[in-house]
Amino acid sequence: MSLPKSHPRYESLRTRELIVKGVERGITSIHGLIAHGRGEAFDYLVGEKTNDFAKKSVKAAAAILLAAKNPVISVNGNAAALAPKELVKLSNSLNAALEVNIFHPSKQREIKIKNHLIKFGAKNILLPDKKHKIKFLESNRKYANPHGILKADIVFVPLEDGDRTEALIKNGKKVITIDLNPLSRTAQKATMSITDSVTRAVPLLIKTINQYKKYDKNRLRKIIKNYDNKKMLKEAIKQIRKL
């Protein structure tokens, strides 16, 4: 589909088309179309832009990822369709593994997501291991790699469901998420919640990480300490109520 950049809904239509192509390529579940539509609705409500509360969350996320010992980036079908190049860049900038994790069981789709990321230059990609599970979780997302999510101290989970976010927190992990719905269980339970779209937030996160690499550990800790996730979520809800 050819989209003129002059169209007032260009970005929205472009990301929608990426999800459709993801389904066609077999990397995105058809259920992902519904999830994306829900996110798109909330994007309207936050003004389809990266607000100040999202920028503050990105800064805190950059700091905590740089301070992490074993950060891991979790990738599902929608994330792989929307921002494969950016997720690979994020992985490289942090020297962090990308781990495929999907809700609807499909070994074939897991492999397709892995191969899709490889096309964009990914080198360190892990797949879930059926022998290893995340405690306090019953869905297919419970399977994880012992060298990835199970070993991680911080898990970056764009476009996540609340069950696994909550379970990861119970397992002693810190969780950073991108979720356009500040009222979701994912956003409410995460350590840091970025209320923004993946296509806008991940490039900004990469840029911020590259800026923060020159900071020492004490400066990073100060940024993390001064961050209040509940306050950022309240600001996002306040923005939505203005409409």
C-alpha positions in Angstrom: 0.0 0.0 0.0 1.4 3.4 -1.1 0.8 6.1 1.6 1.3 9.8 0.8 3.1 11.5 3.6 0.7 14.4 3.3 -2.1 12.2 4.6 -3.1 13.5 8.1 -3.2 9.9 9.3 0.1 8.9 7.7 2.0 7.6 10.7 -1.1 5.8 12.0 -1.7 4.1 8.7 2.0 3.3 8.2 2.2 1.4 11.5 -1.1 -0.3 10.8 0.4 -1.5 7.5 3.5 -2.8 9.3 1.3 -5.0 11.5 -0.7 -6.3 8.5 2.6 -7.2 6.8 3.8 -8.8 10.0 0.7 -11.1 9.9 1.3 -11.9 6.2 4.9 -12.8 6.9 3.9 -15.1 9.7 5.8 -13.1 12.5 2.7 -11.5 14.0 -0.3 -13.3 15.3 -3.6 -12.3 13.8 -4.7 -11.5 17.4 -1.9 -8.8 17.2 -4.2 -6.8 14.9 -6.6 -6.4 17.8 -3.9 -5.5 20.3 -2.5 -2.9 17.9 -6.0 -1.3 17.4 -6.3 -0.9 21.1 -3.0 0.8 21.3 -3.9 3.0 18.3 -7.0 4.2 20.2 -4.9 5.3 23.2 -2.4 7.0 20.9 -5.2 9.3 19.8 -5.9 10.1 23.4 -2.3 11.1 24.2 -2.1 13.3 21.1 -0.1 10.9 18.9 3.1 12.4 20.2 5.9 11.8 22.7 4.7 13.8 25.7 6.9 15.1 28.5 5.9 12.3 30.8 7.0 9.8 28.2 10.3 11.6 27.7 11.0 11.5 31.5 10.2 7.8 31.5 12.6 7.2 28.6 15.4 9.0 30.4 14.9 6.9 33.5 14.7 3.7 31.4 18.0 4.6 29.6 19.7 5.1 33.0 18.5 1.8 34.5 19.3 -0.2 31.4 22.9 1.2 31.4 23.2 0.5 35.1 21.9 -3.1 34.6 24.2 -6.1 34.8 22.2 -8.4 32.5 19.5 -6.5 30.5 17.4 -8.5 28.1 15.0 -7.2 25.4 11.9 -9.3 25.0 10.4 -9.4 21.5 6.9 -10.5 20.5 5.3 -10.5 17.0 4.0 -6.9 17.1 7.3 -5.5 18.3 9.2 -7.4 15.6 6.8 -6.0 12.9 6.8 -2.4 14.1 10.5 -1.8 15.1 12.9 -4.6 14.1 15.7 -2.3 13.1 15.3 -0.2 16.2 15.2 -3.2 18.6 18.4 -4.5 17.0 20.1 -1.1 17.4 19.0 -1.1 21.1 20.4 -4.6 21.5 23.7 -3.5 20.1 23.9 -0.3 22.1 23.4 -2.2 25.4 25.1 -5.4 24.4 21.9 -7.1 25.4 20.3 -10.3 24.1 17.0 -10.2 22.2 14.7 -13.0 23.4 11.6 -14.1 21.5 8.5 -14.5 23.6 5.0 -14.9 22.3 1.6 -15.5 23.9 0.0 -17.8 21.2 2.2 -21.0 21.0 3.9 -21.4 17.7 7.5 -22.7 17.3 7.3 -21.8 13.6 6.5 -18.2 14.4 9.2 -18.0 17.0 11.8 -19.0 14.3 10.3 -16.6 11.8 10.6 -13.7 14.3 14.3 -14.7 14.9 15.0 -14.8 11.2 13.3 -11.5 10.7 15.5 -9.9 13.3 18.6 -11.5 11.8 17.7 -9.7 8.5 18.2 -6.4 10.4 21.6 -7.4 11.8 20.7 -9.1 15.1 23.4 -11.3 16.3 22.4 -12.3 19.8 18.9 -13.8 19.6 17.5 -16.3 22.1 14.4 -18.5 21.9 12.3 -19.8 24.8 13.3 -23.1 26.3 10.5 -25.5 27.2 12.6 -26.9 30.0 12.7 -23.6 31.8 9.8 -21.6 33.1 9.1 -18.2 34.7 7.5 -18.8 38.1 3.9 -17.5 38.8 2.9 -17.7 35.1 0.7 -20.2 33.3 0.5 -19.0 29.7 2.9 -19.8 26.9 4.9 -16.8 27.9 6.1 -18.8 30.9 8.8 -20.5 28.8 12.1 -18.5 28.8 15.7 -19.0 28.0 18.1 -19.7 31.0 20.7 -17.4 29.4 18.3 -14.6 28.7 15.2 -13.6 30.6 15.7 -16.0 33.5 19.2 -14.6 34.0 18.3 -11.0 33.5 18.1 -8.4 36.2 16.2 -6.0 33.9 13.8 -7.0 31.2 12.6 -4.6 28.5 9.2 -5.7 27.4 7.6 -3.5 24.7 4.0 -4.3 23.9 3.6 -6.7 26.8 0.6 -8.3 28.6 0.2 -7.7 32.3 0.5 -11.3 33.5 4.1 -11.7 32.6 5.1 -8.2 33.8 3.6 -9.1 37.1 5.3 -12.5 37.2 8.7 -11.0 36.3 8.4 -8.5 39.1 7.5 -11.4 41.5 10.6 -13.1 40.3 12.8 -10.2 41.4 13.2 -8.6 38.0 12.9 -5.0 37.1 10.6 -4.4 34.1 10.6 -1.6 31.6 7.6 -1.5 29.3 6.1 0.6 26.5 2.4 0.8 26.7 0.1 3.4 25.3 -2.6 2.6 27.9 -1.5 4.0 31.3 -4.4 2.1 33.0 -3.3 -1.3 31.9 -1.9 -3.9 34.4 1.3 -3.9 32.4 1.8 -0.2 32.9 0.7 -0.2 36.5 2.9 -3.2 37.5 6.1 -2.3 35.6 9.1 -0.7 37.2 9.1 1.9 34.5 6.3 2.5 32.0 6.8 4.6 28.9 3.3 5.8 27.7 4.1 6.2 24.1 4.2 4.2 20.8 7.0 1.7 20.2 7.9 3.4 16.9 8.5 6.8 18.7 9.9 5.6 22.0 12.5 3.1 21.0 14.5 5.5 18.7 14.4 8.1 21.5 15.5 5.5 24.0 18.5 4.6 21.8 19.4 8.3 21.4 19.2 8.8 25.2 21.3 5.7 25.9 24.0 6.9 23.6 24.0 10.3 25.4 24.0 8.7 28.9 27.0 6.3 28.1 29.3 9.1 29.2 27.6 9.3 32.6 29.2 7.6 35.6 27.2 5.2 37.8 26.4 7.8 40.5 24.8 10.1 37.9 22.8 7.2 36.5 21.6 6.2 40.0 20.5 9.7 40.7 18.3 9.7 37.6 16.8 6.4 38.6 16.2 7.5 42.2 14.4 10.7 41.2 12.0 8.8 38.9 8.4 8.2 40.0 6.5 5.8 37.8 3.2 6.4 39.5 3.5 10.1 38.9 4.3 9.6 35.2 1.2 7.4 34.9 -0.9 10.0 36.6 0.3 12.6 34.2 -0.5 10.4 31.2 -4.0 9.9 32.6 -4.4 13.6 33.2 -3.4 14.2 29.5 -6.1 11.7 28.4 -8.8 13.4 30.6 -8.1 16.8 28.9 -9.7 15.6 25.7 
